[in-house]
Amino acid sequence: MSREGLERLRSLLAERIGAPCEHGDDPGRVEPLRRQVRHAVTGIDAYLSAVEAGSCTAVGMRGQALDLWQGLERIASAWSAPDAGADTARVPAQPLPLL
């Protein structure tokens, strides 16, 4: 878990999910997924900030930050699955829980 890794995951997911819109790739699933990613990135960022500041709260935040990180990796892996073709919708077929 690092800031650089977090930025790579965030950028990849932002690109795959796409910009907010009301039409196109099932906006009913896109927006909740976008919120999940934003929530996870915010939580991981808070943990990394606590670590950088030397805060004692970082110890208690580590488990949740790790869960959020793994959730982002699961979402990202949905697009890199071997059966995912070029015509695959931007949103994975199954909702992916972060926790």
DSSP file (Angstrom, degrees, kcal/mol; ACC not computed):
  #  RESIDUE AA STRUCTURE BP1 BP2  ACC     N-H-->O    O-->H-N    N-H-->O    O-->H-N    TCO  KAPPA ALPHA  PHI   PSI    X-CA   Y-CA   Z-CA
    1    1 A M              0   0    0      0, 0.0     2,-0.3     0, 0.0     3,-0.1   0.000 360.0 360.0 360.0 120.7    0.0    0.0    0.0
    2    2 A S     >  -     0   0    0      1,-0.1     4,-2.5     0, 0.0     5,-0.2  -0.960 360.0-108.6-149.4 164.1    1.5    3.3   -1.1
    3    3 A R  H  > S+     0   0    0     -2,-0.3     4,-2.5     2,-0.2     5,-0.2   0.904 120.5  51.2 -61.8 -40.6    0.4    6.6   -2.5
    4    4 A E  H  > S+     0   0    0      2,-0.2     4,-2.1     1,-0.2    -1,-0.2   0.928 111.7  46.2 -64.5 -44.3    1.9    5.7   -5.9
    5    5 A G  H  > S+     0   0    0      2,-0.2     4,-2.5     1,-0.2    -1,-0.2   0.892 111.9  52.0 -63.5 -40.1    0.0    2.4   -5.9
    6    6 A L  H  X S+     0   0    0     -4,-2.5     4,-2.9     1,-0.2    -2,-0.2   0.909 109.4  49.4 -63.2 -42.4   -3.2    4.1   -4.8
    7    7 A E  H  X S+     0   0    0     -4,-2.5     4,-2.7     2,-0.2     5,-0.2   0.887 110.1  51.3 -65.7 -38.4   -2.9    6.7   -7.6
    8    8 A R  H  X S+     0   0    0     -4,-2.1     4,-2.6     2,-0.2    -2,-0.2   0.945 113.6  44.2 -62.6 -47.6   -2.4    3.9  -10.2
    9    9 A L  H  X S+     0   0    0     -4,-2.5     4,-2.7     2,-0.2     5,-0.3   0.932 114.3  49.6 -62.6 -45.3   -5.5    2.0   -9.0
   10   10 A R  H  X S+     0   0    0     -4,-2.9     4,-2.6     1,-0.2    -2,-0.2   0.926 113.3  46.3 -59.5 -45.9   -7.5    5.2   -8.8
   11   11 A S  H  X S+     0   0    0     -4,-2.7     4,-2.3     2,-0.2    -1,-0.2   0.918 112.8  49.5 -64.1 -44.4   -6.5    6.2  -12.3
   12   12 A L  H  X S+     0   0    0     -4,-2.6     4,-2.4    -5,-0.2    -2,-0.2   0.936 114.7  44.1 -59.9 -47.6   -7.1    2.8  -13.8
   13   13 A L  H  X S+     0   0    0     -4,-2.7     4,-3.0     2,-0.2     5,-0.3   0.885 111.2  53.1 -68.6 -38.1  -10.6    2.6  -12.2
   14   14 A A  H  X S+     0   0    0     -4,-2.6     4,-2.1    -5,-0.3    -1,-0.2   0.905 112.2  46.7 -61.9 -40.1  -11.5    6.1  -13.1
   15   15 A E  H  < S+     0   0    0     -4,-2.3    -2,-0.2    -5,-0.2    -1,-0.2   0.919 116.1  44.0 -67.0 -44.0  -10.6    5.3  -16.7
   16   16 A R  H  < S+     0   0    0     -4,-2.4    -2,-0.2    -5,-0.2    -1,-0.2   0.892 117.1  44.2 -70.7 -40.1  -12.5    2.0  -16.8
   17   17 A I  H  < S-     0   0    0     -4,-3.0    -1,-0.2    -5,-0.2    -2,-0.2   0.889 103.2-151.7 -73.0 -38.7  -15.6    3.3  -15.0
   18   18 A G     <  -     0   0    0     -4,-2.1    -1,-0.1    -5,-0.3    -2,-0.1  -0.196  27.4 -42.1  92.7 174.2  -15.7    6.5  -17.1
   19   19 A A  S    S-     0   0    0      1,-0.1     2,-0.1    -4,-0.1    -4,-0.0  -0.364  72.7 -85.7 -74.5 153.8  -17.0   10.0  -16.5
   20   20 A P        +     0   0    0      0, 0.0     2,-0.3     0, 0.0    -1,-0.1  -0.365  63.2 154.9 -58.7 135.6  -20.3   10.6  -14.8
   21   21 A C        -     0   0    0     -3,-0.1    10,-0.1     6,-0.1     9,-0.1  -0.982  48.6-136.2-157.1 162.5  -23.2   10.5  -17.2
   22   22 A E  S    S+     0   0    0     -2,-0.3     2,-0.3     4,-0.0     6,-0.1   0.556  89.3  47.1 -97.9 -10.5  -26.9    9.8  -17.3
   23   23 A H  S    S+     0   0    0      3,-0.1     2,-0.4     4,-0.1     0, 0.0  -0.776  89.0  35.8-124.6 167.5  -26.8    7.7  -20.5
   24   24 A G  S    S+     0   0    0     -2,-0.3     2,-2.5     1,-0.1    -3,-0.0  -0.752  97.8  37.0 100.1-135.8  -24.7    4.8  -21.7
   25   25 A D  S    S-     0   0    0     -2,-0.4     5,-0.2     1,-0.2     4,-0.2  -0.296 121.3 -68.7 -67.1  73.1  -23.1    2.0  -19.7
   26   26 A D    >>  -     0   0    0     -2,-2.5     3,-2.2     1,-0.1     4,-1.8   0.921  51.6-160.8  46.3  73.9  -25.9    1.4  -17.2
   27   27 A P  H 3> S+     0   0    0      0, 0.0     4,-1.6     0, 0.0    -1,-0.1   0.729  85.2  70.3 -58.3 -21.4  -25.8    4.6  -15.1
   28   28 A G  H 34 S+     0   0    0      1,-0.2    -2,-0.1     2,-0.2    -3,-0.0   0.758 111.3  30.1 -67.0 -23.6  -27.7    2.8  -12.3
   29   29 A R  H <> S+     0   0    0     -3,-2.2     4,-1.5    -4,-0.2    -1,-0.2   0.682 113.1  63.6-103.4 -25.2  -24.6    0.6  -11.7
   30   30 A V  H  X S+     0   0    0     -4,-1.8     4,-2.6    -5,-0.2     5,-0.2   0.941 100.7  49.7 -66.9 -48.0  -21.9    3.1  -12.7
   31   31 A E  H  X S+     0   0    0     -4,-1.6     4,-2.4     1,-0.2     5,-0.2   0.916 110.2  48.6 -64.5 -44.6  -22.6    5.7  -10.0
   32   32 A P  H  > S+     0   0    0      0, 0.0     4,-2.3     0, 0.0    -1,-0.2   0.903 113.3  49.0 -60.7 -37.8  -22.6    3.3   -7.0
   33   33 A L  H  X S+     0   0    0     -4,-1.5     4,-2.4     2,-0.2    -2,-0.2   0.912 109.5  51.7 -65.7 -41.6  -19.4    1.8   -8.3
   34   34 A R  H  X S+     0   0    0     -4,-2.6     4,-2.4     1,-0.2    -1,-0.2   0.903 110.5  49.1 -60.5 -41.0  -17.9    5.2   -8.6
   35   35 A R  H  X S+     0   0    0     -4,-2.4     4,-2.8     2,-0.2    -2,-0.2   0.895 108.7  52.9 -66.0 -39.9  -18.9    6.0   -5.0
   36   36 A Q  H  X S+     0   0    0     -4,-2.3     4,-2.5     2,-0.2    -2,-0.2   0.932 111.4  46.1 -59.4 -46.1  -17.4    2.7   -3.8
   37   37 A V  H  X S+     0   0    0     -4,-2.4     4,-2.7     2,-0.2     5,-0.2   0.930 113.0  49.2 -63.8 -45.3  -14.1    3.6   -5.4
   38   38 A R  H  X S+     0   0    0     -4,-2.4     4,-2.3     1,-0.2    -2,-0.2   0.905 111.7  49.7 -61.3 -41.9  -14.2    7.2   -4.1
   39   39 A H  H  X S+     0   0    0     -4,-2.8     4,-2.4     2,-0.2    -1,-0.2   0.927 112.6  46.9 -62.0 -46.4  -14.9    5.9   -0.6
   40   40 A A  H  X S+     0   0    0     -4,-2.5     4,-2.6     2,-0.2     5,-0.2   0.921 112.1  49.4 -63.8 -44.6  -12.1    3.4   -0.7
   41   41 A V  H  X S+     0   0    0     -4,-2.7     4,-2.5     1,-0.2    -1,-0.2   0.908 111.6  49.9 -62.3 -41.8   -9.6    5.9   -2.0
   42   42 A T  H  X S+     0   0    0     -4,-2.3     4,-2.1    -5,-0.2    -1,-0.2   0.914 112.1  47.7 -63.2 -43.6  -10.6    8.4    0.7
   43   43 A G  H  X S+     0   0    0     -4,-2.4     4,-2.0     2,-0.2    -2,-0.2   0.913 113.8  46.0 -64.7 -43.5  -10.2    5.7    3.4
   44   44 A I  H  X S+     0   0    0     -4,-2.6     4,-2.8     1,-0.2     5,-0.2   0.901 111.4  53.0 -66.4 -40.5   -6.8    4.5    2.2
   45   45 A D  H  X S+     0   0    0     -4,-2.5     4,-2.4    -5,-0.2    -1,-0.2   0.900 107.7  51.3 -60.9 -41.0   -5.6    8.1    1.8
   46   46 A A  H  X S+     0   0    0     -4,-2.1     4,-2.2     2,-0.2    -1,-0.2   0.910 110.9  48.4 -62.9 -41.9   -6.6    8.9    5.4
   47   47 A Y  H  X S+     0   0    0     -4,-2.0     4,-2.4     2,-0.2    -2,-0.2   0.947 111.9  48.3 -62.7 -48.5   -4.7    5.8    6.6
   48   48 A L  H  X S+     0   0    0     -4,-2.8     4,-2.5     1,-0.2    -2,-0.2   0.879 111.0  51.6 -62.0 -37.2   -1.6    6.8    4.6
   49   49 A S  H  X S+     0   0    0     -4,-2.4     4,-2.0     2,-0.2    -1,-0.2   0.904 109.2  50.3 -64.1 -41.3   -1.8   10.4    5.9
   50   50 A A  H  X>S+     0   0    0     -4,-2.2     5,-2.5     2,-0.2     4,-0.6   0.902 111.3  48.6 -64.0 -40.9   -2.0    9.0    9.5
   51   51 A V  H ><5S+     0   0    0     -4,-2.4     3,-1.1     1,-0.2    -2,-0.2   0.938 111.6  49.2 -62.9 -46.9    1.1    6.9    8.9
   52   52 A E  H 3<5S+     0   0    0     -4,-2.5    -1,-0.2     1,-0.3    -2,-0.2   0.837 111.6  49.4 -62.5 -33.5    3.0    9.8    7.4
   53   53 A A  H 3<5S-     0   0    0     -4,-2.0    -1,-0.3    -5,-0.2    -2,-0.2   0.550 111.3-121.8 -82.4  -7.5    2.1   12.0   10.3
   54   54 A G  T <<5 +     0   0    0     -3,-1.1    -3,-0.2    -4,-0.6     2,-0.1   0.770  50.9 170.0  72.2  25.1    3.2    9.3   12.8
   55   55 A S    > < -     0   0    0     -5,-2.5     3,-1.2    -6,-0.2     4,-0.3  -0.443  40.9-137.4 -72.8 140.8   -0.3    9.2   14.3
   56   56 A C  T >> S+     0   0    0      1,-0.2     3,-0.7     2,-0.2     4,-0.5   0.672 100.5  71.4 -70.5 -16.0   -1.0    6.4   16.8
   57   57 A T  H 3> S+     0   0    0      1,-0.2     4,-1.2     2,-0.2     3,-0.3   0.692  78.3  78.5 -72.0 -17.5   -4.4    6.0   15.1
   58   58 A A  H <> S+     0   0    0     -3,-1.2     4,-1.2    -8,-0.2     3,-0.3   0.861  86.2  59.2 -59.9 -35.9   -2.7    4.5   12.0
   59   59 A V  H <4 S+     0   0    0     -3,-0.7     3,-0.5    -4,-0.3     4,-0.5   0.920 107.7  44.6 -60.5 -44.3   -2.4    1.2   13.8
   60   60 A G  H  < S+     0   0    0     -4,-0.5     4,-0.4    -3,-0.3    -1,-0.2   0.703 113.3  51.8 -73.1 -19.3   -6.1    0.9   14.3
   61   61 A M  H  X S+     0   0    0     -4,-1.2     4,-2.5    -3,-0.3     5,-0.2   0.640  86.2  85.5 -90.0 -16.6   -6.8    2.0   10.7
   62   62 A R  H  X S+     0   0    0     -4,-1.2     4,-2.6    -3,-0.5     5,-0.2   0.890  86.7  50.5 -58.2 -46.2   -4.5   -0.5    9.0
   63   63 A G  H  > S+     0   0    0     -4,-0.5     4,-2.1     1,-0.2    -1,-0.2   0.918 113.8  44.2 -60.4 -45.4   -6.9   -3.4    8.8
   64   64 A Q  H  > S+     0   0    0     -4,-0.4     4,-2.5     2,-0.2    -1,-0.2   0.902 112.8  52.0 -67.5 -39.8   -9.7   -1.4    7.3
   65   65 A A  H  X S+     0   0    0     -4,-2.5     4,-2.5     1,-0.2    -2,-0.2   0.899 109.5  50.3 -62.5 -39.7   -7.3    0.3    4.8
   66   66 A L  H  X S+     0   0    0     -4,-2.6     4,-2.5    -5,-0.2    -1,-0.2   0.904 109.6  50.6 -65.2 -41.2   -6.1   -3.1    3.7
   67   67 A D  H  X S+     0   0    0     -4,-2.1     4,-2.0     2,-0.2    -2,-0.2   0.915 111.7  48.1 -60.6 -43.4   -9.7   -4.3    3.2
   68   68 A L  H  X S+     0   0    0     -4,-2.5     4,-2.2     2,-0.2    -2,-0.2   0.911 110.6  51.5 -63.9 -42.0  -10.4   -1.2    1.1
   69   69 A W  H  X S+     0   0    0     -4,-2.5     4,-2.2     1,-0.2    -2,-0.2   0.929 110.0  48.4 -60.1 -47.2   -7.2   -1.8   -0.9
   70   70 A Q  H  X S+     0   0    0     -4,-2.5     4,-2.2     1,-0.2    -1,-0.2   0.852 108.5  55.4 -64.1 -34.0   -8.1   -5.4   -1.6
   71   71 A G  H  X S+     0   0    0     -4,-2.0     4,-2.2    27,-0.2    -1,-0.2   0.914 107.4  48.7 -63.5 -42.8  -11.6   -4.2   -2.7
   72   72 A L  H  X S+     0   0    0     -4,-2.2     4,-2.6     1,-0.2    -2,-0.2   0.900 110.5  51.4 -63.2 -40.3  -10.1   -1.8   -5.2
   73   73 A E  H  X S+     0   0    0     -4,-2.2     4,-2.4     2,-0.2    -1,-0.2   0.886 108.6  51.3 -64.7 -37.9   -7.8   -4.6   -6.5
   74   74 A R  H  X S+     0   0    0     -4,-2.2     4,-1.0     2,-0.2    -2,-0.2   0.917 111.1  47.8 -64.0 -42.9  -10.9   -6.9   -6.9
   75   75 A I  H >< S+     0   0    0     -4,-2.2     3,-0.7     1,-0.2     4,-0.5   0.939 113.2  48.0 -62.8 -46.2  -12.7   -4.2   -8.9
   76   76 A A  H >X S+     0   0    0     -4,-2.6     3,-1.3     1,-0.2     4,-0.6   0.879 106.9  57.0 -62.3 -38.1   -9.7   -3.6  -11.1
   77   77 A S  H >< S+     0   0    0     -4,-2.4     3,-0.5     1,-0.3     4,-0.4   0.742  90.8  72.7 -68.3 -21.2   -9.2   -7.3  -11.7
   78   78 A A  T << S+     0   0    0     -4,-1.0     3,-0.3    -3,-0.7    -1,-0.3   0.798 101.1  44.8 -62.1 -27.1  -12.8   -7.6  -13.1
   79   79 A W  T <4 S+     0   0    0     -3,-1.3    -1,-0.2    -4,-0.5    -2,-0.2   0.621 111.2  51.9 -91.4 -14.4  -11.5   -5.8  -16.2
   80   80 A S  S << S+     0   0    0     -4,-0.6    -2,-0.2    -3,-0.5    -1,-0.2   0.273  77.2 129.4-105.5  12.2   -8.4   -7.8  -16.6
   81   81 A A    >   -     0   0    0     -4,-0.4     3,-2.0    -3,-0.3    -3,-0.0  -0.380  69.4-118.2 -64.4 144.8  -10.1  -11.2  -16.4
   82   82 A P  T 3  S+     0   0    0      0, 0.0    -1,-0.1     0, 0.0    -3,-0.0   0.787 112.4  52.3 -57.2 -30.8   -9.1  -13.5  -19.3
   83   83 A D  T 3  S+     0   0    0      2,-0.1     2,-0.7     0, 0.0    -2,-0.1   0.451  81.0 110.5 -87.7   1.4  -12.6  -13.7  -20.7
   84   84 A A    <   -     0   0    0     -3,-2.0     2,-0.1     2,-0.0    -5,-0.0  -0.663  53.3-168.1 -79.1 114.9  -13.1   -9.9  -20.8
   85   85 A G    >   -     0   0    0     -2,-0.7     3,-1.6     1,-0.1    -4,-0.1  -0.347  38.0 -94.8 -96.6 179.5  -13.2   -8.9  -24.4
   86   86 A A  T 3  S+     0   0    0      1,-0.3    -1,-0.1    -2,-0.1    -2,-0.0   0.760 123.5  55.2 -65.5 -25.3  -13.0   -5.5  -26.1
   87   87 A D  T 3  S+     0   0    0      2,-0.0    -1,-0.3     3,-0.0     3,-0.1   0.367  79.1 127.4 -91.0   6.7  -16.8   -5.3  -26.2
   88   88 A T    <   -     0   0    0     -3,-1.6    -4,-0.0     1,-0.1    -9,-0.0  -0.362  68.1-106.0 -65.1 139.0  -17.2   -5.8  -22.5
   89   89 A A        -     0   0    0      2,-0.1    -1,-0.1     1,-0.1     4,-0.1  -0.233  26.1-116.5 -60.4 155.2  -19.3   -3.2  -20.7
   90   90 A R  S    S+     0   0    0    -73,-0.1    -1,-0.1    -3,-0.1    -2,-0.1   0.795 100.4  64.8 -66.4 -28.7  -17.4   -0.7  -18.6
   91   91 A V  S    S-     0   0    0    -74,-0.1    -2,-0.1     1,-0.1   -61,-0.1  -0.834  96.5-110.4 -99.3 130.5  -19.1   -1.9  -15.5
   92   92 A P        -     0   0    0      0, 0.0     4,-0.1     0, 0.0    -2,-0.1  -0.228  25.4-121.1 -55.5 147.7  -18.4   -5.5  -14.3
   93   93 A A  S    S+     0   0    0    -15,-0.1    -2,-0.0    -4,-0.1   -15,-0.0   0.854  96.9  51.1 -61.8 -36.9  -21.4   -7.7  -14.6
   94   94 A Q  S    S-     0   0    0    -16,-0.0     2,-0.1     1,-0.0   -16,-0.0  -0.842  93.3-112.5-104.1 138.3  -21.5   -8.6  -10.9
   95   95 A P        -     0   0    0      0, 0.0    -2,-0.1     0, 0.0   -66,-0.0  -0.443  30.9-143.7 -62.8 140.8  -21.4   -6.0   -8.2
   96   96 A L        -     0   0    0     -2,-0.1     2,-0.1    -4,-0.1   -21,-0.1  -0.917   6.9-141.4-114.0 109.6  -18.1   -6.2   -6.3
   97   97 A P        -     0   0    0      0, 0.0   -23,-0.1     0, 0.0   -22,-0.0  -0.424   0.4-151.6 -68.2 141.5  -18.3   -5.5   -2.5
   98   98 A L              0   0    0      1,-0.1   -27,-0.2    -2,-0.1   -26,-0.1   0.835 360.0 360.0 -79.4 -34.5  -15.4   -3.6   -1.1
   99   99 A L              0   0    0    -28,-0.1    -1,-0.1   -29,-0.1   -31,-0.1   0.416 360.0 360.0-116.2 360.0  -15.6   -5.1    2.3
